Amino acid sequence: MRRLISWLILTALVIVAPPAVAQQSATEAERKRSRPSPSFEQVAAWIDAYKAGHRGNRGKDWDINAKTPAQIAADPAAQQLLSLCGKDQRPVIPLLAWEYGGSDHSWKNPQASALVYCVHTPVKETSPNWRYDARRDHVTADVYVRFPDHNPCKNQSGANQVAACIGDRTNFEIFVDTASINDGKDAGLSLANASTALRLIQPNGTKVHLWDDK
C-alpha cells in the first residue's frame, strides 16, 4: 500500500510540475516587459562609459552602428545602447556616431544635439515608418528624439526640433546612412544609390518633413 501511495504522489508531481514551470516562465517574461525604461541620466552615463572604454581605431570604436553582428554579440554594453530604440530602429548617439565616406568624421558639435535619436531602418515589407520606392530608388524613413523632454531644441517647432540642434548640416548624413544601414542588405534590398527623405516624428505623434538627401 505504501508503494502505491508513493507512486500516486510521484505521478501527481509529474503532472502538476509543467504548468508550474510554464507559470514561472510567463512571470519572468512579464517581469522583463515591465522593467522601467532607463532614465536620461542613466543613458547619459552609459554613453560616457562606452566612449571612455572604446578609444581605439581613432575613436571609430565608439560607433555601435558600424559593428558587425559578431562584435555586437560580444559587447553587452553595445547591446544595451542598441536596445534604446525599438524594433527595426537604430539609435544615433551624437557622442558616439561617425560619418563615413570621403573624409570620415565623428558627429560634429555633439554637445549641441539631443542625447539620442532613433532612426527607422530597412524592412522587407513597407511599414508606416520606413518605405522604399524601387521605381524611384527612394527611401522614406522616420526619426524621433529618444528623450524629448531633454531635447535642447524642444521649444522649437516642426523640423527645427532637430535641425536647429543638428550641430552641423553634415551630421544629417549620419541619419541618412542609418536609414539605409548596411545598404539595406539585411532586408534583402540594395540601397547604395538610393535618395532619402527623412521625417521627424514629433512628441505628439505627428510627422513633419525633416531632410532630403538626393
PyRosetta script that sets phi, psi and omega in degrees:
from pyrosetta import init, pose_from_sequence

init()
pose = pose_from_sequence("MRRLISWLILTALVIVAPPAVAQQSATEAERKRSRPSPSFEQVAAWIDAYKAGHRGNRGKDWDINAKTPAQIAADPAAQQLLSLCGKDQRPVIPLLAWEYGGSDHSWKNPQASALVYCVHTPVKETSPNWRYDARRDHVTADVYVRFPDHNPCKNQSGANQVAACIGDRTNFEIFVDTASINDGKDAGLSLANASTALRLIQPNGTKVHLWDDK")
pose.set_psi(1, -41.9)
pose.set_omega(1, 179.8)
pose.set_phi(2, -61.4)
pose.set_psi(2, -39.8)
pose.set_omega(2, 178.5)
pose.set_phi(3, -62.1)
pose.set_psi(3, -39.8)
pose.set_omega(3, -179.9)
pose.set_phi(4, -64.7)
pose.set_psi(4, -42.7)
pose.set_omega(4, 179.6)
pose.set_phi(5, -63.8)
pose.set_psi(5, -43.5)
pose.set_omega(5, 178.9)
pose.set_phi(6, -61.2)
pose.set_psi(6, -41.1)
pose.set_omega(6, -179.8)
pose.set_phi(7, -64.8)
pose.set_psi(7, -40.4)
pose.set_omega(7, -179.8)
pose.set_phi(8, -65.4)
pose.set_psi(8, -40.2)
pose.set_omega(8, 179.3)
pose.set_phi(9, -64.9)
pose.set_psi(9, -44.5)
pose.set_omega(9, 180.0)
pose.set_phi(10, -62.3)
pose.set_psi(10, -41.1)
pose.set_omega(10, 179.0)
pose.set_phi(11, -63.4)
pose.set_psi(11, -41.4)
pose.set_omega(11, 179.4)
pose.set_phi(12, -63.4)
pose.set_psi(12, -39.7)
pose.set_omega(12, 179.1)
pose.set_phi(13, -64.6)
pose.set_psi(13, -40.0)
pose.set_omega(13, 179.3)
pose.set_phi(14, -64.1)
pose.set_psi(14, -39.9)
pose.set_omega(14, -178.4)
pose.set_phi(15, -71.1)
pose.set_psi(15, -39.8)
pose.set_omega(15, -174.5)
pose.set_phi(16, -78.4)
pose.set_psi(16, -30.0)
pose.set_omega(16, -172.4)
pose.set_phi(17, -58.5)
pose.set_psi(17, -46.5)
pose.set_omega(17, -176.4)
pose.set_phi(18, -55.5)
pose.set_psi(18, -46.5)
pose.set_omega(18, 177.4)
pose.set_phi(19, -58.7)
pose.set_psi(19, -36.2)
pose.set_omega(19, 179.6)
pose.set_phi(20, -64.6)
pose.set_psi(20, -41.8)
pose.set_omega(20, 177.6)
pose.set_phi(21, -64.5)
pose.set_psi(21, -41.7)
pose.set_omega(21, 179.0)
pose.set_phi(22, -62.6)
pose.set_psi(22, -40.9)
pose.set_omega(22, 178.8)
pose.set_phi(23, -63.8)
pose.set_psi(23, -39.8)
pose.set_omega(23, 178.9)
pose.set_phi(24, -62.7)
pose.set_psi(24, -42.0)
pose.set_omega(24, 179.1)
pose.set_phi(25, -64.8)
pose.set_psi(25, -40.4)
pose.set_omega(25, 179.1)
pose.set_phi(26, -64.5)
pose.set_psi(26, -39.3)
pose.set_omega(26, 179.0)
pose.set_phi(27, -64.5)
pose.set_psi(27, -41.5)
pose.set_omega(27, 179.3)
pose.set_phi(28, -64.6)
pose.set_psi(28, -41.3)
pose.set_omega(28, 178.6)
pose.set_phi(29, -63.1)
pose.set_psi(29, -40.5)
pose.set_omega(29, 179.6)
pose.set_phi(30, -66.9)
pose.set_psi(30, -36.5)
pose.set_omega(30, 178.8)
pose.set_phi(31, -63.1)
pose.set_psi(31, -41.3)
pose.set_omega(31, 179.4)
pose.set_phi(32, -64.8)
pose.set_psi(32, -40.3)
pose.set_omega(32, -179.6)
pose.set_phi(33, -67.8)
pose.set_psi(33, -30.4)
pose.set_omega(33, -174.0)
pose.set_phi(34, -90.5)
pose.set_psi(34, 0.2)
pose.set_omega(34, 177.6)
pose.set_phi(35, -59.8)
pose.set_psi(35, 134.2)
pose.set_omega(35, -178.8)
pose.set_phi(36, -67.0)
pose.set_psi(36, 148.4)
pose.set_omega(36, 175.7)
pose.set_phi(37, -66.8)
pose.set_psi(37, 147.6)
pose.set_omega(37, 178.9)
pose.set_phi(38, -65.7)
pose.set_psi(38, 150.0)
pose.set_omega(38, 179.1)
pose.set_phi(39, -79.5)
pose.set_psi(39, 165.5)
pose.set_omega(39, 176.0)
pose.set_phi(40, -56.0)
pose.set_psi(40, -43.9)
pose.set_omega(40, -177.8)
pose.set_phi(41, -65.7)
pose.set_psi(41, -39.7)
pose.set_omega(41, 178.0)
pose.set_phi(42, -62.6)
pose.set_psi(42, -45.9)
pose.set_omega(42, -178.3)
pose.set_phi(43, -65.6)
pose.set_psi(43, -39.9)
pose.set_omega(43, 177.1)
pose.set_phi(44, -59.0)
pose.set_psi(44, -39.7)
pose.set_omega(44, 178.6)
pose.set_phi(45, -68.0)
pose.set_psi(45, -40.3)
pose.set_omega(45, 176.9)
pose.set_phi(46, -58.7)
pose.set_psi(46, -44.7)
pose.set_omega(46, -177.0)
pose.set_phi(47, -64.8)
pose.set_psi(47, -45.8)
pose.set_omega(47, 179.3)
pose.set_phi(48, -60.8)
pose.set_psi(48, -41.4)
pose.set_omega(48, -179.9)
pose.set_phi(49, -66.8)
pose.set_psi(49, -39.5)
pose.set_omega(49, -179.6)
pose.set_phi(50, -65.4)
pose.set_psi(50, -43.8)
pose.set_omega(50, -179.8)
pose.set_phi(51, -63.5)
pose.set_psi(51, -41.5)
pose.set_omega(51, -179.7)
pose.set_phi(52, -66.6)
pose.set_psi(52, -30.7)
pose.set_omega(52, -176.7)
pose.set_phi(53, -93.2)
pose.set_psi(53, -0.2)
pose.set_omega(53, -177.7)
pose.set_phi(54, -133.5)
pose.set_psi(54, 71.6)
pose.set_omega(54, -174.7)
pose.set_phi(55, -95.5)
pose.set_psi(55, -3.1)
pose.set_omega(55, -174.8)
pose.set_phi(56, -72.8)
pose.set_psi(56, 170.5)
pose.set_omega(56, 176.5)
pose.set_phi(57, 57.0)
pose.set_psi(57, 40.2)
pose.set_omega(57, 178.8)
pose.set_phi(58, 57.1)
pose.set_psi(58, 30.1)
pose.set_omega(58, 177.7)
pose.set_phi(59, 96.8)
pose.set_psi(59, -11.0)
pose.set_omega(59, -178.2)
pose.set_phi(60, -69.1)
pose.set_psi(60, -18.8)
pose.set_omega(60, 177.1)
pose.set_phi(61, -67.3)
pose.set_psi(61, -12.2)
pose.set_omega(61, 173.8)
pose.set_phi(62, -66.3)
pose.set_psi(62, -29.4)
pose.set_omega(62, -166.2)
pose.set_phi(63, -75.4)
pose.set_psi(63, 97.9)
pose.set_omega(63, -178.3)
pose.set_phi(64, -66.4)
pose.set_psi(64, -25.9)
pose.set_omega(64, -178.5)
pose.set_phi(65, -80.8)
pose.set_psi(65, -7.4)
pose.set_omega(65, 177.3)
pose.set_phi(66, -98.1)
pose.set_psi(66, -0.8)
pose.set_omega(66, -176.8)
pose.set_phi(67, -81.4)
pose.set_psi(67, 148.5)
pose.set_omega(67, 177.1)
pose.set_phi(68, -77.1)
pose.set_psi(68, 162.4)
pose.set_omega(68, 175.8)
pose.set_phi(69, -54.7)
pose.set_psi(69, -38.6)
pose.set_omega(69, 179.5)
pose.set_phi(70, -65.6)
pose.set_psi(70, -40.3)
pose.set_omega(70, 178.7)
pose.set_phi(71, -65.7)
pose.set_psi(71, -40.0)
pose.set_omega(71, 178.8)
pose.set_phi(72, -65.6)
pose.set_psi(72, -41.5)
pose.set_omega(72, -179.3)
pose.set_phi(73, -61.5)
pose.set_psi(73, -28.2)
pose.set_omega(73, -178.7)
pose.set_phi(74, -95.1)
pose.set_psi(74, 7.3)
pose.set_omega(74, -173.5)
pose.set_phi(75, -131.5)
pose.set_psi(75, 85.3)
pose.set_omega(75, -178.4)
pose.set_phi(76, -56.7)
pose.set_psi(76, -33.5)
pose.set_omega(76, -179.6)
pose.set_phi(77, -68.0)
pose.set_psi(77, -37.0)
pose.set_omega(77, 175.7)
pose.set_phi(78, -66.3)
pose.set_psi(78, -40.2)
pose.set_omega(78, 177.5)
pose.set_phi(79, -59.4)
pose.set_psi(79, -41.4)
pose.set_omega(79, 179.8)
pose.set_phi(80, -61.1)
pose.set_psi(80, -43.9)
pose.set_omega(80, 180.0)
pose.set_phi(81, -69.9)
pose.set_psi(81, -39.4)
pose.set_omega(81, -180.0)
pose.set_phi(82, -65.4)
pose.set_psi(82, -24.2)
pose.set_omega(82, -179.2)
pose.set_phi(83, -78.6)
pose.set_psi(83, -1.4)
pose.set_omega(83, -178.4)
pose.set_phi(84, -67.0)
pose.set_psi(84, -24.7)
pose.set_omega(84, 179.1)
pose.set_phi(85, -112.6)
pose.set_psi(85, 165.2)
pose.set_omega(85, -172.6)
pose.set_phi(86, -80.2)
pose.set_psi(86, -169.8)
pose.set_omega(86, -179.7)
pose.set_phi(87, -61.0)
pose.set_psi(87, 139.2)
pose.set_omega(87, -179.2)
pose.set_phi(88, 58.1)
pose.set_psi(88, 37.6)
pose.set_omega(88, 175.6)
pose.set_phi(89, -137.7)
pose.set_psi(89, 158.2)
pose.set_omega(89, 173.6)
pose.set_phi(90, -132.3)
pose.set_psi(90, 141.5)
pose.set_omega(90, 174.8)
pose.set_phi(91, -79.9)
pose.set_psi(91, 135.0)
pose.set_omega(91, 168.9)
pose.set_phi(92, -107.0)
pose.set_psi(92, 115.5)
pose.set_omega(92, -174.8)
pose.set_phi(93, -112.4)
pose.set_psi(93, 105.2)
pose.set_omega(93, -174.7)
pose.set_phi(94, -50.3)
pose.set_psi(94, -36.1)
pose.set_omega(94, -179.8)
pose.set_phi(95, -70.4)
pose.set_psi(95, -13.7)
pose.set_omega(95, -177.4)
pose.set_phi(96, -120.2)
pose.set_psi(96, -18.3)
pose.set_omega(96, -168.6)
pose.set_phi(97, -78.1)
pose.set_psi(97, 151.1)
pose.set_omega(97, 178.7)
pose.set_phi(98, -130.8)
pose.set_psi(98, 150.5)
pose.set_omega(98, 171.6)
pose.set_phi(99, -108.2)
pose.set_psi(99, 134.4)
pose.set_omega(99, -177.4)
pose.set_phi(100, -118.3)
pose.set_psi(100, 150.5)
pose.set_omega(100, -180.0)
pose.set_phi(101, 111.9)
pose.set_psi(101, 129.5)
pose.set_omega(101, -175.6)
pose.set_phi(102, 70.1)
pose.set_psi(102, -110.4)
pose.set_omega(102, 176.9)
pose.set_phi(103, -105.2)
pose.set_psi(103, 101.3)
pose.set_omega(103, -179.3)
pose.set_phi(104, -58.9)
pose.set_psi(104, 140.5)
pose.set_omega(104, 177.3)
pose.set_phi(105, -154.4)
pose.set_psi(105, 151.1)
pose.set_omega(105, 174.1)
pose.set_phi(106, -75.2)
pose.set_psi(106, 168.2)
pose.set_omega(106, 177.8)
pose.set_phi(107, -55.3)
pose.set_psi(107, 126.9)
pose.set_omega(107, -177.2)
pose.set_phi(108, -82.7)
pose.set_psi(108, 134.0)
pose.set_omega(108, 177.4)
pose.set_phi(109, 55.5)
pose.set_psi(109, 54.4)
pose.set_omega(109, -176.3)
pose.set_phi(110, -63.3)
pose.set_psi(110, -24.0)
pose.set_omega(110, -179.7)
pose.set_phi(111, -64.0)
pose.set_psi(111, -19.8)
pose.set_omega(111, -179.5)
pose.set_phi(112, -82.3)
pose.set_psi(112, -13.6)
pose.set_omega(112, -169.6)
pose.set_phi(113, -103.3)
pose.set_psi(113, 172.6)
pose.set_omega(113, 174.9)
pose.set_phi(114, -67.6)
pose.set_psi(114, 162.1)
pose.set_omega(114, -177.3)
pose.set_phi(115, -67.3)
pose.set_psi(115, -46.1)
pose.set_omega(115, -176.8)
pose.set_phi(116, -142.8)
pose.set_psi(116, 135.1)
pose.set_omega(116, 169.1)
pose.set_phi(117, -115.0)
pose.set_psi(117, 147.4)
pose.set_omega(117, 176.0)
pose.set_phi(118, -112.1)
pose.set_psi(118, 131.7)
pose.set_omega(118, -176.8)
pose.set_phi(119, -120.9)
pose.set_psi(119, 129.0)
pose.set_omega(119, 176.0)
pose.set_phi(120, -73.3)
pose.set_psi(120, 140.4)
pose.set_omega(120, -170.9)
pose.set_phi(121, -118.6)
pose.set_psi(121, 169.5)
pose.set_omega(121, -173.3)
pose.set_phi(122, -55.7)
pose.set_psi(122, 138.6)
pose.set_omega(122, 175.2)
pose.set_phi(123, -132.3)
pose.set_psi(123, 154.6)
pose.set_omega(123, -177.9)
pose.set_phi(124, -67.4)
pose.set_psi(124, -39.0)
pose.set_omega(124, 180.0)
pose.set_phi(125, -109.1)
pose.set_psi(125, 138.4)
pose.set_omega(125, 179.3)
pose.set_phi(126, -54.4)
pose.set_psi(126, 137.2)
pose.set_omega(126, 177.7)
pose.set_phi(127, -122.8)
pose.set_psi(127, 169.8)
pose.set_omega(127, 177.6)
pose.set_phi(128, -62.7)
pose.set_psi(128, -17.7)
pose.set_omega(128, -174.8)
pose.set_phi(129, -112.4)
pose.set_psi(129, -7.1)
pose.set_omega(129, 178.9)
pose.set_phi(130, -153.9)
pose.set_psi(130, 131.6)
pose.set_omega(130, 176.3)
pose.set_phi(131, -150.2)
pose.set_psi(131, 155.1)
pose.set_omega(131, -179.9)
pose.set_phi(132, -126.9)
pose.set_psi(132, 125.7)
pose.set_omega(132, 175.6)
pose.set_phi(133, -98.5)
pose.set_psi(133, 101.2)
pose.set_omega(133, -175.4)
pose.set_phi(134, -64.8)
pose.set_psi(134, -34.6)
pose.set_omega(134, -178.7)
pose.set_phi(135, -63.0)
pose.set_psi(135, -40.1)
pose.set_omega(135, -179.8)
pose.set_phi(136, -94.4)
pose.set_psi(136, -5.8)
pose.set_omega(136, -173.8)
pose.set_phi(137, 50.7)
pose.set_psi(137, 58.2)
pose.set_omega(137, -169.9)
pose.set_phi(138, -136.3)
pose.set_psi(138, 130.5)
pose.set_omega(138, 178.5)
pose.set_phi(139, -104.2)
pose.set_psi(139, 138.2)
pose.set_omega(139, 169.6)
pose.set_phi(140, -121.1)
pose.set_psi(140, 121.9)
pose.set_omega(140, -175.1)
pose.set_phi(141, -135.5)
pose.set_psi(141, 146.8)
pose.set_omega(141, -179.1)
pose.set_phi(142, -98.9)
pose.set_psi(142, 149.1)
pose.set_omega(142, -179.6)
pose.set_phi(143, -132.2)
pose.set_psi(143, 146.4)
pose.set_omega(143, 172.1)
pose.set_phi(144, -147.0)
pose.set_psi(144, 161.7)
pose.set_omega(144, 179.1)
pose.set_phi(145, -87.9)
pose.set_psi(145, 127.4)
pose.set_omega(145, -173.9)
pose.set_phi(146, -67.3)
pose.set_psi(146, -39.1)
pose.set_omega(146, 178.9)
pose.set_phi(147, -122.7)
pose.set_psi(147, 78.9)
pose.set_omega(147, -172.5)
pose.set_phi(148, -60.4)
pose.set_psi(148, -29.7)
pose.set_omega(148, -179.5)
pose.set_phi(149, -68.9)
pose.set_psi(149, -19.2)
pose.set_omega(149, 179.5)
pose.set_phi(150, -106.7)
pose.set_psi(150, 8.5)
pose.set_omega(150, 178.5)
pose.set_phi(151, -68.3)
pose.set_psi(151, 122.9)
pose.set_omega(151, -179.4)
pose.set_phi(152, -62.5)
pose.set_psi(152, -16.6)
pose.set_omega(152, 177.9)
pose.set_phi(153, -111.7)
pose.set_psi(153, 28.3)
pose.set_omega(153, -176.4)
pose.set_phi(154, -65.3)
pose.set_psi(154, -22.3)
pose.set_omega(154, -179.8)
pose.set_phi(155, -88.8)
pose.set_psi(155, -1.9)
pose.set_omega(155, 174.2)
pose.set_phi(156, -78.5)
pose.set_psi(156, 167.5)
pose.set_omega(156, 179.9)
pose.set_phi(157, -111.7)
pose.set_psi(157, 151.3)
pose.set_omega(157, 174.6)
pose.set_phi(158, 56.4)
pose.set_psi(158, -139.5)
pose.set_omega(158, -176.1)
pose.set_phi(159, -61.9)
pose.set_psi(159, -22.3)
pose.set_omega(159, -179.0)
pose.set_phi(160, -66.9)
pose.set_psi(160, -12.4)
pose.set_omega(160, 173.7)
pose.set_phi(161, -62.3)
pose.set_psi(161, -22.1)
pose.set_omega(161, 173.7)
pose.set_phi(162, -113.3)
pose.set_psi(162, -48.8)
pose.set_omega(162, -172.5)
pose.set_phi(163, -60.8)
pose.set_psi(163, -36.4)
pose.set_omega(163, -177.6)
pose.set_phi(164, -73.4)
pose.set_psi(164, -12.8)
pose.set_omega(164, -180.0)
pose.set_phi(165, -122.0)
pose.set_psi(165, 21.0)
pose.set_omega(165, -176.0)
pose.set_phi(166, -70.2)
pose.set_psi(166, -19.0)
pose.set_omega(166, 179.1)
pose.set_phi(167, 86.3)
pose.set_psi(167, -47.8)
pose.set_omega(167, 177.3)
pose.set_phi(168, -161.4)
pose.set_psi(168, 139.4)
pose.set_omega(168, -175.0)
pose.set_phi(169, -61.3)
pose.set_psi(169, -26.2)
pose.set_omega(169, 178.4)
pose.set_phi(170, -65.7)
pose.set_psi(170, -18.4)
pose.set_omega(170, 178.9)
pose.set_phi(171, -66.5)
pose.set_psi(171, -23.1)
pose.set_omega(171, 176.3)
pose.set_phi(172, -58.7)
pose.set_psi(172, -28.4)
pose.set_omega(172, -179.8)
pose.set_phi(173, -62.8)
pose.set_psi(173, -28.2)
pose.set_omega(173, 178.2)
pose.set_phi(174, -69.2)
pose.set_psi(174, -39.7)
pose.set_omega(174, 173.4)
pose.set_phi(175, -60.3)
pose.set_psi(175, -46.0)
pose.set_omega(175, -177.6)
pose.set_phi(176, -61.0)
pose.set_psi(176, -46.6)
pose.set_omega(176, -179.8)
pose.set_phi(177, -62.7)
pose.set_psi(177, -37.9)
pose.set_omega(177, -179.5)
pose.set_phi(178, -68.9)
pose.set_psi(178, -35.6)
pose.set_omega(178, 178.9)
pose.set_phi(179, -65.5)
pose.set_psi(179, -18.3)
pose.set_omega(179, 175.8)
pose.set_phi(180, -125.4)
pose.set_psi(180, 38.7)
pose.set_omega(180, -172.2)
pose.set_phi(181, -53.0)
pose.set_psi(181, 137.6)
pose.set_omega(181, -176.3)
pose.set_phi(182, 58.0)
pose.set_psi(182, 26.8)
pose.set_omega(182, -179.0)
pose.set_phi(183, 55.7)
pose.set_psi(183, 26.3)
pose.set_omega(183, 177.1)
pose.set_phi(184, 76.9)
pose.set_psi(184, 6.1)
pose.set_omega(184, -175.4)
pose.set_phi(185, -61.1)
pose.set_psi(185, -33.8)
pose.set_omega(185, -179.4)
pose.set_phi(186, -65.0)
pose.set_psi(186, -21.4)
pose.set_omega(186, 178.2)
pose.set_phi(187, -105.3)
pose.set_psi(187, 10.7)
pose.set_omega(187, 179.4)
pose.set_phi(188, 75.8)
pose.set_psi(188, 25.4)
pose.set_omega(188, -177.5)
pose.set_phi(189, -116.0)
pose.set_psi(189, 168.3)
pose.set_omega(189, 176.4)
pose.set_phi(190, -129.0)
pose.set_psi(190, 101.2)
pose.set_omega(190, -170.0)
pose.set_phi(191, -115.7)
pose.set_psi(191, 15.1)
pose.set_omega(191, -174.1)
pose.set_phi(192, -56.9)
pose.set_psi(192, -33.4)
pose.set_omega(192, -176.6)
pose.set_phi(193, -111.1)
pose.set_psi(193, 9.6)
pose.set_omega(193, -175.7)
pose.set_phi(194, -70.9)
pose.set_psi(194, 143.3)
pose.set_omega(194, 168.6)
pose.set_phi(195, -81.0)
pose.set_psi(195, 163.0)
pose.set_omega(195, -173.8)
pose.set_phi(196, -140.7)
pose.set_psi(196, 137.2)
pose.set_omega(196, 169.4)
pose.set_phi(197, -116.7)
pose.set_psi(197, 127.6)
pose.set_omega(197, 177.6)
pose.set_phi(198, -103.0)
pose.set_psi(198, 139.3)
pose.set_omega(198, 175.2)
pose.set_phi(199, -120.4)
pose.set_psi(199, 142.9)
pose.set_omega(199, 177.7)
pose.set_phi(200, -96.9)
pose.set_psi(200, 126.3)
pose.set_omega(200, 170.4)
pose.set_phi(201, -86.8)
pose.set_psi(201, 114.3)
pose.set_omega(201, -177.9)
pose.set_phi(202, -78.5)
pose.set_psi(202, 162.5)
pose.set_omega(202, -179.1)
pose.set_phi(203, -54.7)
pose.set_psi(203, -27.8)
pose.set_omega(203, 179.0)
pose.set_phi(204, -85.1)
pose.set_psi(204, 2.9)
pose.set_omega(204, 176.2)
pose.set_phi(205, 94.0)
pose.set_psi(205, -13.2)
pose.set_omega(205, 178.1)
pose.set_phi(206, -77.7)
pose.set_psi(206, 159.8)
pose.set_omega(206, -177.1)
pose.set_phi(207, -117.8)
pose.set_psi(207, 143.9)
pose.set_omega(207, 175.5)
pose.set_phi(208, -134.1)
pose.set_psi(208, 153.4)
pose.set_omega(208, 176.7)
pose.set_phi(209, -65.0)
pose.set_psi(209, 135.2)
pose.set_omega(209, -176.8)
pose.set_phi(210, -112.5)
pose.set_psi(210, -48.2)
pose.set_omega(210, -171.4)
pose.set_phi(211, -162.5)
pose.set_psi(211, 144.9)
pose.set_omega(211, 173.7)
pose.set_phi(212, -116.9)
pose.set_psi(212, 132.3)
pose.set_omega(212, 173.3)
pose.set_phi(213, -122.1)
pose.set_psi(213, 115.1)
pose.set_omega(213, -175.4)
pose.set_phi(214, -110.1)
pose.dump_pdb("model.pdb")
